[in-house]
């Protein structure tokens, strides 16, 4: 997508250096962060400089490339395994992270020549990133068919191009609908504690000229009662039965949407599905630092970036990063192959019809 008329991907690689849009500074500052080795790339993922399941998948794929470039023949196997473990331990819930790493590792495990591996591994990671961007574009094309002129859409967290290599998942249909000339309006949940909605989604929509308003997380039911056409969210992992792990608070929104008869759609590429998870109960949920709840970050009116504590020092906080929305609350899952029902039969058929998953790292 474009920032000040220049096209950017969220993450890319140049001459062995991974480049990332620093999402911890948006909307106040647009900055490109660089990481010179896989350890720095892993830290960027862990610290959420890059976040969103497809985006961290691509970043991790490039991280494997960095590890290969740094390895030598005497310690190659051990070094690459160490890098793989390091990168996979950064964000446990996002399936794309594991899919991307496995996709790149696939060409490494069967090759014995280090020089050969070094010559092909970047192209493999780049191929993954390109496929991911293409998948998100297709999601937008299919999802836009659901959106009518005049629709009001609510979204949670950030599932736009910042969360992906390009286009986004839940926001891709919105961007495509706008390009089709449809008049739409978006309610953006602020999405505490890291405020990915108010910081990132609102910034994206403003850059793309999409009419929107940021609303408090607790105001979803109020605005749904006034009239919302649909809710559209992304996903970090989808189980074989259609249960969806997404940003904390998604489950609540799905319950409220069902109460008001509002269709609740999930947009995600095939790389987000995990058929080894039979249900949402099998999905690991990341717990993050209490400080994310205890403090807020932002720019003061005098231009200083600061951190402010908003709860008593003696109080503790819980901070699960994700929750699981049962499939019964979901109207459909928008994929790059079309819109499917959130059930085991439809998901298995999605993979069977396409023979092998678009991303070969997806294991049945």
DAFENNOR-V475991 format. One record per pair of residues at least 12 apart in sequence whose ideal C-beta (glycine too) atoms are under 10 Angstrom apart, sorted by the first residue. I is the first residue (numbers start at 1). J is the second residue. Records with the same first field share a line. If there is no record, write none. Layout:
BEGIN
I=J + J
END
This chain:
BEGIN
1=160 + 161 + 162 + 164 + 166 + 167 + 168 + 171 + 172 + 175 + 204 + 207 + 208
2=161 + 207 + 208
3=21 + 26 + 30 + 161 + 203 + 204 + 207
4=30 + 207
7=166
8=21 + 30 + 32 + 161 + 162 + 166
9=21 + 55 + 58 + 129 + 130 + 132 + 133 + 161 + 164 + 165 + 166 + 167
10=23 + 50 + 51 + 52 + 54 + 55 + 56 + 58 + 59 + 129 + 133 + 160 + 161 + 162 + 163 + 164 + 165 + 166 + 168
11=33 + 35 + 41 + 44 + 45 + 49 + 50 + 52 + 54 + 55 + 56 + 57 + 58 + 59 + 60 + 61 + 62 + 129 + 132 + 162 + 164 + 165 + 166
12=32 + 58 + 59 + 62 + 126 + 129 + 165
13=35 + 41 + 58 + 59 + 61 + 62 + 63 + 65 + 66 + 122 + 125 + 126 + 129
14=34
16=36 + 37 + 62 + 65 + 66 + 69 + 70 + 122
17=34 + 35 + 36 + 37 + 40 + 41 + 62 + 66
18=33 + 34 + 35 + 36 + 37 + 38 + 40 + 41 + 44 + 50 + 58 + 59 + 60 + 61 + 62 + 63 + 65 + 66 + 125
19=32 + 33 + 34 + 35 + 59 + 62
20=32 + 33 + 34 + 35 + 41 + 44 + 45 + 49 + 50 + 51 + 55 + 56 + 58 + 59 + 62
21=33 + 49 + 50 + 55 + 161 + 162
22=34 + 44 + 47 + 48 + 49 + 50
23=44 + 47 + 48 + 49 + 50 + 51 + 52 + 55 + 158 + 162 + 163 + 194 + 196 + 199 + 200 + 203
24=44 + 47 + 48 + 49 + 50 + 51 + 194 + 199 + 297 + 305
25=49 + 199 + 297 + 299 + 305
26=158 + 162 + 196 + 199 + 200 + 202 + 203 + 204
27=198 + 199 + 200 + 201 + 202 + 203 + 204 + 206 + 207 + 298 + 299
28=199 + 203 + 297 + 298 + 299 + 303 + 305
29=299 + 305
30=203 + 207
31=49
33=47 + 49 + 50
35=49 + 50 + 59 + 62 + 63 + 66
36=66 + 70
37=63 + 66 + 67 + 69 + 70 + 83
38=60 + 62 + 63 + 64 + 65 + 66 + 67 + 68 + 69 + 70 + 71 + 79 + 80 + 82 + 83 + 84 + 86 + 87
39=63 + 66 + 67 + 70 + 82 + 83 + 86 + 87
40=63 + 66
41=56 + 59 + 60 + 61 + 62 + 63 + 64 + 65 + 66 + 67 + 83 + 86 + 87 + 90
42=59 + 60 + 63 + 66 + 67 + 83 + 85 + 86 + 87 + 88 + 89 + 90 + 91
43=86 + 90
44=56 + 59 + 63 + 90
45=57 + 59 + 60 + 63 + 86 + 87 + 89 + 90 + 91 + 94 + 97
46=86 + 87 + 89 + 90 + 91 + 288
47=90
48=90 + 91 + 194 + 196 + 288 + 292 + 321
50=162 + 163
51=91 + 94 + 157 + 158 + 162 + 163 + 194 + 196 + 200 + 321
52=94 + 96 + 157 + 158 + 159 + 160 + 161 + 162 + 163 + 164 + 165 + 168 + 169 + 196 + 200 + 234 + 236 + 247
53=91 + 93 + 94 + 95 + 96 + 97 + 99 + 100 + 132 + 159 + 163 + 164 + 169 + 234 + 235 + 236 + 237 + 245 + 246 + 268 + 269 + 271 + 272
54=94 + 95 + 96 + 97 + 99 + 100 + 128 + 129 + 132 + 133 + 135 + 136 + 159 + 161 + 163 + 164 + 165 + 166 + 167 + 168 + 169 + 234 + 236 + 268 + 269 + 271 + 272
55=94 + 96 + 97 + 129 + 132 + 161 + 162 + 163 + 164 + 165 + 166 + 168
56=87 + 90 + 91 + 94 + 96 + 97 + 100 + 163 + 164 + 236
57=91 + 94 + 95 + 96 + 97 + 98 + 99 + 100 + 101 + 103 + 128 + 129 + 132 + 164 + 165 + 269 + 271 + 272 + 359 + 361
58=96 + 97 + 100 + 125 + 126 + 128 + 129 + 130 + 131 + 132 + 133 + 164 + 165 + 166
59=87 + 90 + 97 + 100 + 125 + 129 + 165
60=83 + 84 + 86 + 87 + 88 + 90 + 91 + 94 + 96 + 97 + 98 + 99 + 100 + 101 + 103 + 104 + 125 + 128
61=87 + 96 + 97 + 99 + 100 + 101 + 102 + 103 + 104 + 105 + 121 + 122 + 124 + 125 + 126 + 127 + 128 + 129 + 132 + 361
62=87 + 100 + 104 + 121 + 122 + 125 + 126 + 128 + 129
63=83 + 84 + 86 + 87 + 90 + 100 + 101 + 104 + 125
64=80 + 83 + 84 + 87 + 100 + 101 + 102 + 103 + 104 + 105 + 108 + 121 + 122 + 124 + 125 + 128
65=83 + 104 + 118 + 121 + 122 + 123 + 124 + 125 + 126
66=83 + 87 + 121 + 122 + 125
67=79 + 80 + 81 + 82 + 83 + 84 + 86 + 87 + 104 + 108 + 121
68=80 + 83 + 104 + 108 + 114 + 117 + 118 + 120 + 121 + 122 + 124 + 125
69=117 + 118 + 121 + 122
70=83
71=83 + 114 + 117 + 118
72=114
73=112 + 113 + 114 + 115
74=114
76=108 + 112 + 114 + 117
77=108 + 109
80=105 + 108 + 109 + 117 + 121
81=105
83=101 + 105
84=98 + 101 + 102 + 104 + 105 + 108
85=101
87=100 + 101
88=101 + 102
90=286
91=236 + 286 + 288 + 321 + 322
92=236 + 237 + 283 + 284 + 285 + 286 + 287 + 321 + 322
93=236 + 237 + 245 + 246 + 247 + 283 + 284 + 285 + 286 + 320 + 321 + 322 + 324
94=235 + 236 + 237 + 245 + 272 + 286 + 321 + 322
95=235 + 236 + 237 + 238 + 239 + 245 + 268 + 269 + 271 + 272 + 273 + 274 + 276 + 277 + 283 + 361 + 362
96=128 + 132 + 164 + 235 + 236 + 237 + 268 + 269 + 271 + 272 + 273 + 274 + 359 + 361 + 362
97=236 + 237 + 271
98=237 + 271 + 274 + 361 + 362 + 363
99=128 + 132 + 237 + 269 + 270 + 271 + 272 + 273 + 274 + 357 + 358 + 359 + 360 + 361 + 362 + 363
100=125 + 128 + 129 + 131 + 132 + 271 + 359 + 361
101=125 + 128 + 361
102=359 + 360 + 361 + 362 + 363
103=124 + 125 + 127 + 128 + 131 + 132 + 271 + 357 + 359 + 360 + 361 + 362
104=120 + 121 + 122 + 124 + 125 + 127 + 128 + 361
105=121 + 124 + 361
106=124 + 359 + 360 + 361
107=120 + 121 + 123 + 124 + 125 + 127 + 360
108=120 + 121 + 124
127=359
128=165 + 271 + 359 + 360 + 361
129=164 + 165 + 166
130=165 + 166
131=165 + 269 + 270 + 271 + 336 + 358 + 359 + 360
132=164 + 165 + 166 + 167 + 269 + 271 + 336 + 358 + 359
133=161 + 164 + 165 + 166 + 167 + 269
134=165 + 166 + 167 + 269 + 336 + 358
135=164 + 165 + 167 + 169 + 172 + 268 + 269 + 270 + 271 + 272 + 335 + 336 + 337 + 358 + 359
136=159 + 160 + 161 + 163 + 164 + 165 + 166 + 167 + 168 + 169 + 171 + 172 + 175 + 234 + 267 + 268 + 269 + 336
137=164 + 166 + 167 + 168 + 172 + 175 + 176 + 336
138=167 + 172 + 176 + 269 + 334 + 335 + 336 + 337 + 338 + 358
139=159 + 164 + 167 + 168 + 169 + 170 + 171 + 172 + 173 + 176 + 234 + 267 + 268 + 269 + 333 + 334 + 335 + 336 + 337 + 338 + 339
140=167 + 168 + 169 + 170 + 171 + 172 + 173 + 174 + 175 + 176 + 177 + 179 + 267 + 334 + 336
141=167 + 172 + 173 + 176 + 180 + 334 + 336
142=172 + 173 + 176 + 267 + 332 + 334 + 335 + 336 + 337 + 338 + 339
143=169 + 170 + 171 + 172 + 173 + 174 + 175 + 176 + 177 + 230 + 232 + 265 + 267 + 332 + 334 + 335 + 339
144=172 + 173 + 174 + 175 + 176 + 177 + 178 + 179 + 180 + 182 + 184 + 334
145=173 + 176 + 177 + 180 + 334 + 338 + 339
146=173 + 177 + 229 + 230 + 232 + 263 + 265 + 267 + 331 + 332 + 334 + 339
147=173 + 174 + 176 + 177 + 178 + 180 + 182 + 184 + 229 + 230 + 232 + 265
148=177 + 182 + 183 + 184 + 229 + 230
149=177 + 180 + 181 + 182 + 183 + 184
150=182 + 183 + 184 + 185 + 229
151=174 + 177 + 182 + 183 + 184 + 185 + 186 + 228 + 229 + 230
152=184 + 185 + 186 + 187 + 211 + 223 + 224 + 226 + 227 + 228 + 229 + 230 + 262
153=170 + 171 + 173 + 174 + 177 + 184 + 185 + 186 + 187 + 188 + 210 + 212 + 228 + 229 + 230 + 231 + 232 + 262 + 265
154=185 + 186 + 187 + 188 + 189 + 215 + 219 + 220 + 223 + 224 + 228 + 229 + 230 + 231 + 232 + 233 + 253 + 256 + 257 + 262 + 264
155=170 + 171 + 174 + 186 + 187 + 188 + 189 + 191 + 197 + 201 + 205 + 212 + 230 + 231 + 232 + 233 + 234 + 253 + 267
156=170 + 187 + 188 + 189 + 190 + 191 + 196 + 197 + 201 + 217 + 220 + 231 + 232 + 233 + 234 + 246 + 247 + 248 + 249 + 250 + 252 + 253 + 254
157=170 + 188 + 189 + 190 + 191 + 194 + 195 + 196 + 197 + 200 + 201 + 233 + 234 + 236 + 246 + 247 + 248 + 249 + 250 + 322
158=170 + 171 + 188 + 191 + 194 + 195 + 196 + 197 + 198 + 199 + 200 + 201 + 202 + 203 + 204 + 234 + 247
159=171 + 172 + 174 + 196 + 197 + 200 + 201 + 204 + 232 + 233 + 234 + 235 + 236 + 246 + 247 + 266 + 267 + 268
160=172 + 174 + 175 + 196 + 200 + 201 + 203 + 204 + 205 + 207 + 208 + 234
161=175 + 200 + 204 + 207 + 208
162=196 + 199 + 200 + 201 + 203 + 204
163=196 + 200 + 201 + 204 + 234 + 236 + 247
164=234 + 269
168=201 + 204 + 234 + 267
169=232 + 233 + 234 + 235 + 266 + 267 + 268 + 269 + 272 + 334 + 335 + 336
170=201 + 231 + 232 + 233 + 234 + 235 + 246 + 265 + 266 + 267 + 268 + 334
171=186 + 200 + 201 + 204 + 205 + 208 + 210 + 232 + 234 + 267
172=232 + 234 + 267 + 334
173=230 + 232 + 265 + 267 + 334
174=186 + 201 + 204 + 205 + 208 + 210 + 212 + 232 + 267
175=204 + 205 + 208 + 210
177=210
178=205 + 208 + 209 + 210 + 211
179=208
183=211
184=210 + 211 + 212 + 229
185=210 + 211 + 212 + 213 + 228 + 229
186=201 + 202 + 205 + 210 + 211 + 212 + 213 + 214 + 232
187=212 + 213 + 214 + 215 + 219 + 220 + 223 + 224 + 226 + 228 + 231
188=200 + 201 + 202 + 203 + 204 + 205 + 210 + 212 + 213 + 214 + 215
189=201 + 214 + 215 + 216 + 217 + 218 + 219 + 220 + 223 + 231 + 233 + 247 + 249 + 250 + 252 + 253
190=202 + 214 + 215 + 216 + 217 + 218 + 219 + 249
191=214 + 217 + 247 + 248 + 249 + 250
192=216 + 217 + 218 + 248 + 249 + 292 + 293 + 296
193=217 + 248 + 288 + 289 + 290 + 291 + 292 + 293 + 294 + 295 + 296 + 310 + 317 + 319 + 321
194=247 + 248 + 288 + 292 + 293 + 296 + 297 + 319 + 321
195=214 + 217 + 292 + 296 + 297 + 298
196=247
197=214 + 215 + 217 + 247 + 249
198=214 + 215 + 216 + 217
199=214 + 297 + 298
201=214
202=214
217=248 + 249 + 252 + 253
218=249 + 252
220=249 + 252 + 253 + 256 + 257
221=252 + 253 + 255 + 256 + 257 + 259 + 260
222=256
223=256
224=253 + 256 + 257 + 259 + 260 + 261 + 262
225=256 + 259 + 260 + 262
226=260
227=260 + 262
228=256 + 257 + 260 + 262 + 263
229=262 + 263
230=257 + 262 + 263 + 264 + 265 + 331
231=250 + 253 + 254 + 256 + 257 + 258 + 260 + 262 + 263 + 264 + 265 + 266 + 329 + 330 + 331
232=263 + 264 + 265 + 266 + 267 + 331 + 334
233=246 + 247 + 249 + 250 + 253 + 254 + 264 + 265 + 266 + 267 + 268 + 325 + 330
234=246 + 247 + 250 + 266 + 267 + 268 + 269 + 272 + 334
235=247 + 250 + 266 + 267 + 268 + 269 + 272 + 273 + 322 + 325 + 330 + 333
236=250 + 268 + 272 + 274 + 283 + 285 + 286 + 321 + 322 + 324
237=268 + 272 + 273 + 274 + 277 + 280 + 282 + 283 + 284 + 285 + 322 + 324
238=266 + 268 + 269 + 270 + 272 + 273 + 274 + 275 + 277 + 280 + 283 + 325 + 327 + 330 + 333 + 335 + 342 + 347
239=273 + 274 + 275 + 276 + 277 + 278 + 279 + 280 + 281 + 282 + 283 + 324 + 326 + 327 + 342 + 344 + 347
240=273 + 274 + 275 + 276 + 277 + 278 + 279 + 282 + 343 + 344 + 347 + 348 + 351 + 364
241=275 + 277 + 278 + 279 + 280 + 281 + 282 + 326 + 327 + 342 + 343 + 344 + 345 + 347
242=266 + 273 + 279 + 280 + 325 + 326 + 327 + 328 + 329 + 330 + 332 + 333 + 340 + 341 + 342 + 343 + 344 + 345 + 346 + 347
243=277 + 278 + 279 + 280 + 281 + 282 + 283 + 324 + 325 + 326 + 327 + 328 + 329 + 330 + 342
244=264 + 266 + 268 + 272 + 280 + 283 + 322 + 323 + 324 + 325 + 326 + 327 + 329 + 330 + 333 + 342
245=272 + 274 + 277 + 280 + 283 + 284 + 285 + 286 + 321 + 322 + 323 + 324 + 325
246=266 + 268 + 272 + 322 + 323 + 324 + 325
247=321 + 322 + 323
248=285 + 286 + 288 + 318 + 319 + 320 + 321 + 322 + 323
249=322 + 323
250=264 + 266 + 322 + 323 + 324 + 325 + 329
251=280 + 322 + 323 + 324 + 325 + 326 + 329
252=323 + 325
253=325 + 329
254=266 + 323 + 325 + 326 + 327 + 328 + 329 + 330 + 331
255=325 + 326 + 329
256=329
257=329 + 330 + 331
258=328 + 329 + 330 + 331
262=331
263=330 + 331 + 332
264=325 + 329 + 330 + 331 + 332 + 342
265=330 + 331 + 332 + 333 + 334 + 339 + 342
266=325 + 327 + 329 + 330 + 331 + 332 + 333 + 334 + 335 + 342
267=332 + 333 + 334 + 335 + 336 + 339
268=333 + 334 + 335 + 336
269=334 + 335 + 336 + 337 + 357 + 358 + 359 + 362
270=335 + 336 + 337 + 347 + 350 + 351 + 354 + 357 + 358 + 359 + 362
271=335 + 336 + 357 + 358 + 359 + 361 + 362
272=333 + 335 + 359 + 362
273=333 + 335 + 347 + 350 + 351 + 357 + 359 + 362 + 364
274=362 + 363
275=344 + 347 + 348 + 351 + 357 + 362 + 363 + 364
276=362 + 363 + 364
277=324
278=344
279=324 + 326 + 327 + 344
280=323 + 324 + 325 + 326 + 327
281=324
282=324
283=322 + 323 + 324
284=322
285=320 + 321 + 322 + 323 + 324
286=319 + 320 + 321 + 322
287=318 + 319 + 320 + 321 + 322
288=319 + 320 + 321 + 322
289=317 + 319
290=311 + 315 + 316 + 317 + 318 + 319
291=307 + 309 + 317 + 319
292=317 + 319 + 321
293=310 + 311 + 315 + 316 + 317 + 318 + 319
294=307 + 308 + 309 + 310 + 311 + 312 + 313 + 315 + 316 + 317 + 319
295=307 + 308 + 309 + 310 + 311 + 317
296=308 + 309 + 310
325=342
326=342
327=341 + 342 + 343 + 344 + 346 + 347
328=342 + 343
329=342
330=342 + 343
332=346
333=346 + 347 + 350
335=347 + 350 + 354 + 358
336=354 + 358
337=350 + 351 + 353 + 354 + 358
338=350 + 353
348=364
351=364
352=364
END
